[in-house]
Amino acid sequence: MLQGIMFVITAIVIDLLVGDPRGIPHPVIGIGKIISGTESALRKWGTGRAAERALGVLLVLVVLSAVYAAAFLILWLAGLIHPVIRSLAEVWLISTTIAIKGLGDAAMQVFRPLVNGDLDSARTYVGYIVGRETHALSEREVTRATVETVAENIVDAVVAPLFYALLGGAPLALLYRAVNTLDSMVGYKNDKFRYFGWASARLDDVLNYIPARITGLLLWASALMTKGLNAGRAWQAMRRDATKHPSPNSGIPEAAVAGALGIQLGGFNSYGGIVSERARMGTATRELAAEDIRQTIKILWLTAALIMLLLLLVAGSLFIGEIK
């Protein structure tokens, strides 16, 4: 238990320091290629609602089996070289499942041109991190899109992979990441993926259920400890608005961030020319402003710091217990 916690703490430190350096193969890219190749192969096997649902389940089983087996094999081979090499491999693999630095950096890429009046560049950069159409977004809508995606990804890219790393090490963390990638690639409610991606989307909902609620508590605690954030409004928004979101999980971090900042999220989004209205999260005490992006990044880092603190406290307690 203590070793697992120390692996996770070290993985967080690595991510905060270096993020995802270019030139080093990233497992999520490999997972994406497995998904694309398997999807293409399975699509040839049948069409129609029942067939696509069954093939979608098979896609999940094939991808998750391949990812878990690959992670297990890497660690086993590393262990044959030396136990220290295995530990280093475990820490590195866990670090690839989280994206604290990467998420913050991506949001800052939107923030910088936005505050400098370069709306076109801000639209381009926000298009890299959201699924909605961004070419005609106003400054306010670019800000909203960025805040929403950072808030939502505090679950997907921080809390959930760490949660599963603590439960089952790098293999389980990578398995979660595979489910999350499946959802992002095939979990759409459009004509192409409505049935084929159903299993991926539902499994993502299941695996994020507990981490999303842990995230809500962490966001509330972060707001409680930080001047300028309102923990009371964050809690109220989560209780009142989170269930309005079409996702059973995403509404929790979005509502918490909206409440903490005193802004309102949600509204009209366009996906492939189809306009979708998302429920409003939080009560607006002021208008959205570009600075809210930087404040949301601050919340992201505060949440990561709180996780580190809690893990260090648990690790310290376990260490003291072992030496007594």
N, C-alpha and C positions, 0 to 999 in steps of 0.2 A: 504493500500500500504506500509506504513512505517513498520507495523508489519510483513508483508510478507518478506520484505527486511531483517529485523532483524532476522527472522527465518532462512533465507538462510545464512546470515553471521555466525550465531551461528553454523549451520550445517557444514559449511566449517571449522570452528575452531575445532569442534569435530572430523571431519575426519582427519585434520592435526595432531591432538594430539594422537588419538587412532586408527585411521583407522578402520579396521574390526576385533575387538577382538574375539579370539576364545572362544567358549562356549556360545556366544549370537546368537540366531537364526537370519539368514540373509534373508531378503525378496527375494533376487535374487535366492537363493537356492530353496525357495518355488515356485517361478515363473518357474524355470527350471523343477521342478517336475510336475507342472500343464501342462506345454507344453508337456513333455514326455508322461504323461498319456493320454492327449487329443489326441495327435498324434497317439498313439497306437490304441485308440478307433476308430478314424476316418478312419484310414487306412483300416479297415475292410469293409468300406461302398462302396468302388469302386476303380477301377483302370482305367488307360488311361488318356490322356491329359486333356480332359474337366472335368472329374470327379475329378482328382487330383487338378486342379486349383480351382474348387468349394469347395472342402474339405479344401484346404489351406486357402481360404477366411474364411470359417467357423471356422477353427482353430484360426485365428486372432481374430475373433469376440468373441469366447468363452473365450480365454485367457485374452483379454483386459477387457472384462466385469467382469470376475472373479477378476482380479487384482484391477480394479478401485473400485468395490463394496467392496472388502476386506479392502482397504485403507480407504474408506469412513466409513465403519462400525467400524474399530479400532478407528478412530478419534471421531466418534459419541459416542461410549461407554466410551472413555476417558473423553469426555466432560460431560457425566452424573456423573462422579466421581467428577471432578472439572475442571474449565477452565484452570488452570495452568497445570494439568495433560494432557489435550488436547494439549496445546502448546508444552509441553515436547515431547509428542508422535509425533507431527508434525515435530519438529526439528530432532528427531531421525530418522524418516522415510526418511526425505530429506537427512540426512547424509549417509544413506545406499545406496542412488542412485549415490553417487560420490565416487571416488577412487583415490584421489590425492596421499595420503600416500601409499596406496596399490600398485599403479602403479609404483611409484618411488622405493619402496622396492623391487618389483619384478624385476625391471631393475637392481638394485644393486646386486641382487642375481646372475645375469649373469655376471656383471662387475667384481666382486671380484675374482672368479676363473679364469676369462679370463686374468686379469692382473698378476695373480700368475702362469700363465702357465698351468692351469688345464683346457684344452680345452674340455675334455669329460664332466666334471661337468657343464661347461658353456653351452654346447650343451643340456644337460639334462634340465637345468633351462630355457633356452630360449624356449624349447619345451613346457613348461607350459603356455607360453603367446602368442605363434604364432600357426597358423594352418599348416604351411609348414613342410615338413620333415626336421629334424635337425641333424640326427645321423652322417652325413658326412660333415657338414658345416665347412668351414675354419674359422679361427679367424675373417677375414674380413667379412664373410657372417653372422657369429653370431652377430657381431657388427651391421651390416646393418639390420638384422631382428629385433634386439632390438630397434634400433633407429626408425625404421619404425612403430613398434607397439606402442611405447610410443607417437610418434607424432600423429598417427591416433587416439589414445585413449584420447588425450587431448580434442577432440570433444566428443567422446562417453561417457567418464567417468568423464568429468569435465564440459565443457561449456554447452552441450545439456541438461543434467539433471537439471543444475542450471537455465537455460533459462526457462524450463518448470515448475520448482518449482516457479519461479517468476510469471509465468502466471497463474498457477492453484494450487499452493501448493503441498503438498506431493502426493495427488492422481494423479495429472497429471505427476509429476516427475516419479512416479512408473509406470504409464502407458507407458511413454517413455522408461523406463528401460525394461519393458516387451517386447516392440517392438524390442529393441536392442538385447534382449536375444533370441527372436524368430529368428531374422536374424542370430545370431551366431550359432543357433542350427539347423535351417532348411533352411536358405537362401543360400544354395550352388547350383552352376550350374553343378551338376552331375546327373547321371541317377536317383538316389533315390529322389532328392529334386528339380529337374529342374522346375517341374510344381507345386508340392505340396508346395514348399517354395517361389514361385513367389510373392505372396501377401505380405509375411513377408519382403522379400528383398526390394520390391518397397516402402512399407510403411516406412521402415527404411530410405530409400533414401529421402523420402519426409520430414520426421520429422527432419532429420539432415541437410536439405538444408540451412536454415537460421543460425543455430548454427555453421555450418562449416565455413561460411563466416565471422561470428563474430570472430571465432577462428583465422582465417587468419589475421584479423585486430589486434587482441590481440598479436599474435605472432610477427607481424611486429613491434608493439609498444614496446614489450618486447626487441626485438633486437635493436631497436632505443635507448633504455635507458641503454643498457648493453655493457660495454667495452668487446671487443673480438668477438662480434656478428655483422654481417653485415646486417643492415636493408634494404639497397638498393638491395643487392643480393636476400634477402628473398622476397621482393616485385616483383622483376624481375622474379624469379623462379615461383612464384604463377601465374603471368600473362601468362608466357610462357608454363609452364609444367603441371599445375594442371589438365587441361582438357584431358591430355593424359592418365590419370589413368582410369581404367575401372569403378571405382566408381565416381559418380558426386560430391562426397564430400571429400573422403579420400585424393585425390591428393592435396587439399589445404594445410592441415597441413604438409603433407610430403614434399611438395615443399618448403614451408616456412622454415621448419627446415633445409632442405638440403641447401637452399640458405643462411640462417643465419650462418650456420657452414662452408660453403664453401666446401661441399662434394657433392657426387652424390649418390642418392638412386635409387632403382629399379634394375631390372636385372632378372636373371632366378631363379624361385622357383619351388620346386617339391611338388605336392600334390597327395598323394596316388599313387606315381609312375609316375604321369603325369607331365611333365615339362611345366611350364607356364612362358612366358616372360612378365615382367611388364615394363612399360615405365620408362625411366630414368628421375629422378627429380633432378634439380639443376645442376650446372656446377662444376666439380671437380677441386679445386685449390690445392688439396693434396689428399693423400690416406686416406681412412677410417682407424681409429685407435680406440682401446678400449676406449680411453678417450672421444670419441664422445658420448658414452653412458652416462657418467657423465654429459657432457655438455647438452645433451638432457633432462636429469632429472632437471638440472638447469633451462632450458627453461620452463619445466612443472611448477616448483615452482614459477618462475617469472610470468608466466601467471596467476597462482592462486593468487599471491600477487596483481597483477594488477586488477583482478576481485574484490578482497576484497577492494582495494582502491577506485575503481569506485563506488561500492555499499555503502561504508561508506560516500563518498561525496554526493551521492544521498540521503541517509538516513539523513545526517546532514542537507541538504537543506530542506527536507520535515519536519524535526523536527522544524527547525527555522520558517518555514512557518506556522506550527500549533500553535506555542506559540505567534506569533505576533497578 
